[in-house]
């Protein structure tokens, strides 16, 4: 049974899958300080479950027809100190994002509707981002005289070309999920009617996969940005040498040679 965290997030852990679902659909899943706190709690809970071996995959999604319209500008504008209010919300949201990005287990993001502003930051937080082809993605910040947060200025330029990144950031160009997949901003896009089935197929595959190898692969990919090619080759050699002698590596190789499906612990 899912748990509601601070009336903002639905969270559950079933069969090795931790699910974090934005659940403020009546307010288009807008991000206020309370949402930030709830996401922080949920991300921390997922991290502890992953560390204990109870969660093998984390899924981030949203209730309703909108993933998230981004920051709750009404709440921010009503505050006596707008800067302090935004800063407090950003601190919580960013703490949640930092936890999600640091997880050893795979994180799958599901974008079924509009993802704008900080909502886009959370939509792009997954290792694998699956979007409805019809979904709408837009930065939106400068349209309100603001600057980006929630990791967007790091994630977007690392995934798409500089001209496209600047077009999204400065003109608030809206793109569909299908366009985002073509650009490399999300992993894949499928028709909305196929989204749930596609996500569950990916999650099922990851859940049944070799947990240690998946974690090591995530680390290799993330750390490659800070290494020379020669250094990365050394780390790859050390990693695969360890992996082949570990239980998942033994099972995977033996299953391949025996032409059977591997069963990982």
QUILIN-V185310 format. One record per residue. N is the residue number from 1. RES is the residue in three letters. OMEGA is omega as a letter, one per 40 degrees, with the letter a starting at -180 (* if undefined). D_FIRST is the distance of its C-alpha to the first C-alpha in whole Angstrom. Layout:
n/res/omega/d_first
N/RES/OMEGA/D_FIRST
N/RES/OMEGA/D_FIRST
This chain:
n/res/omega/d_first
1/UNK/a/0
2/UNK/i/4
3/UNK/i/7
4/UNK/a/10
5/UNK/i/13
6/UNK/i/16
7/UNK/a/15
8/UNK/a/16
9/UNK/i/13
10/UNK/a/10
11/UNK/i/9
12/UNK/i/6
13/UNK/a/8
14/UNK/i/8
15/UNK/i/12
16/UNK/a/14
17/UNK/i/13
18/UNK/a/12
19/UNK/i/11
20/UNK/a/13
21/UNK/i/13
22/UNK/a/16
23/UNK/i/15
24/UNK/a/18
25/UNK/i/19
26/UNK/i/22
27/UNK/i/24
28/UNK/i/23
29/UNK/i/21
30/UNK/a/24
31/UNK/i/24
32/UNK/a/25
33/UNK/a/25
34/UNK/i/22
35/UNK/i/20
36/UNK/i/22
37/UNK/a/21
38/UNK/i/17
39/UNK/i/18
40/UNK/i/20
41/UNK/a/17
42/UNK/i/15
43/UNK/i/18
44/UNK/i/19
45/UNK/i/15
46/UNK/i/15
47/UNK/i/19
48/UNK/i/18
49/UNK/i/16
50/UNK/a/19
51/UNK/a/21
52/UNK/a/20
53/UNK/a/20
54/UNK/i/16
55/UNK/i/15
56/UNK/i/18
57/UNK/i/17
58/UNK/a/16
59/UNK/i/16
60/UNK/a/17
61/UNK/a/17
62/UNK/i/17
63/UNK/i/16
64/UNK/a/19
65/UNK/a/22
66/UNK/i/23
67/UNK/i/22
68/UNK/i/24
69/UNK/a/27
70/UNK/a/27
71/UNK/i/29
72/UNK/a/28
73/UNK/i/32
74/UNK/i/32
75/UNK/a/31
76/UNK/a/33
77/UNK/a/36
78/UNK/a/36
79/UNK/i/36
80/UNK/i/39
81/UNK/a/39
82/UNK/a/37
83/UNK/i/38
84/UNK/a/36
85/UNK/i/33
86/UNK/a/33
87/UNK/i/33
88/UNK/i/31
89/UNK/a/28
90/UNK/a/29
91/UNK/a/29
92/UNK/i/25
93/UNK/a/25
94/UNK/i/27
95/UNK/i/26
96/UNK/a/22
97/UNK/a/24
98/UNK/i/26
99/UNK/a/24
100/UNK/a/22
101/UNK/a/26
102/UNK/a/26
103/UNK/i/23
104/UNK/a/25
105/UNK/i/22
106/UNK/i/22
107/UNK/a/21
108/UNK/i/20
109/UNK/a/21
110/UNK/a/20
111/UNK/a/23
112/UNK/a/22
113/UNK/a/25
114/UNK/i/27
115/UNK/a/27
116/UNK/i/29
117/UNK/i/31
118/UNK/i/28
119/UNK/i/25
120/UNK/i/28
121/UNK/i/27
122/UNK/i/24
123/UNK/a/24
124/UNK/a/26
125/UNK/a/25
126/UNK/i/24
127/UNK/i/26
128/UNK/a/25
129/UNK/a/25
130/UNK/a/24
131/UNK/i/26
132/UNK/a/26
133/UNK/a/30
134/UNK/a/30
135/UNK/a/28
136/UNK/a/30
137/UNK/a/31
138/UNK/i/33
139/UNK/i/34
140/UNK/a/35
141/UNK/a/36
142/UNK/i/40
143/UNK/i/40
144/UNK/i/39
145/UNK/a/41
146/UNK/i/39
147/UNK/a/38
148/UNK/i/35
149/UNK/i/33
150/UNK/i/29
151/UNK/a/31
152/UNK/a/33
153/UNK/i/36
154/UNK/a/35
155/UNK/a/33
156/UNK/i/35
157/UNK/i/38
158/UNK/a/37
159/UNK/a/36
160/UNK/a/39
161/UNK/a/42
162/UNK/i/44
163/UNK/i/45
164/UNK/i/42
165/UNK/a/40
166/UNK/i/43
167/UNK/i/43
168/UNK/a/39
169/UNK/a/39
170/UNK/a/43
171/UNK/a/43
172/UNK/i/39
173/UNK/i/39
174/UNK/i/36
175/UNK/i/35
176/UNK/i/33
177/UNK/i/31
178/UNK/i/33
179/UNK/i/36
180/UNK/i/33
181/UNK/i/33
182/UNK/a/37
183/UNK/a/37
184/UNK/i/35
185/UNK/i/33
186/UNK/a/30
187/UNK/a/29
188/UNK/i/29
189/UNK/i/29
190/UNK/i/28
191/UNK/a/29
192/UNK/a/26
193/UNK/a/25
194/UNK/a/25
195/UNK/a/23
196/UNK/a/19
197/UNK/i/21
198/UNK/i/23
199/UNK/a/20
200/UNK/i/18
201/UNK/i/21
202/UNK/a/22
203/UNK/i/19
204/UNK/i/19
205/UNK/i/23
206/UNK/a/22
207/UNK/a/19
208/UNK/a/22
209/UNK/a/25
210/UNK/a/27
211/UNK/a/25
212/UNK/a/28
213/UNK/i/30
214/UNK/i/28
215/UNK/a/27
216/UNK/i/31
217/UNK/i/32
218/UNK/a/30
219/UNK/i/32
220/UNK/a/35
221/UNK/a/34
222/UNK/a/34
223/UNK/a/37
224/UNK/a/39
225/UNK/a/40
226/UNK/a/41
227/UNK/i/44
228/UNK/i/47
229/UNK/a/47
230/UNK/i/48
231/UNK/a/46
232/UNK/i/43
233/UNK/i/45
234/UNK/i/45
235/UNK/i/42
236/UNK/a/41
237/UNK/i/43
238/UNK/a/42
239/UNK/a/38
240/UNK/i/39
241/UNK/i/41
242/UNK/a/38
243/UNK/a/36
244/UNK/i/38
245/UNK/i/38
246/UNK/a/35
247/UNK/a/33
248/UNK/i/31
249/UNK/i/34
250/UNK/a/36
251/UNK/a/33
252/UNK/a/34
253/UNK/a/37
254/UNK/i/38
255/UNK/i/36
256/UNK/a/37
257/UNK/i/41
258/UNK/a/40
259/UNK/i/38
260/UNK/i/35
261/UNK/a/31
262/UNK/i/30
263/UNK/a/28
264/UNK/a/26
265/UNK/*/25
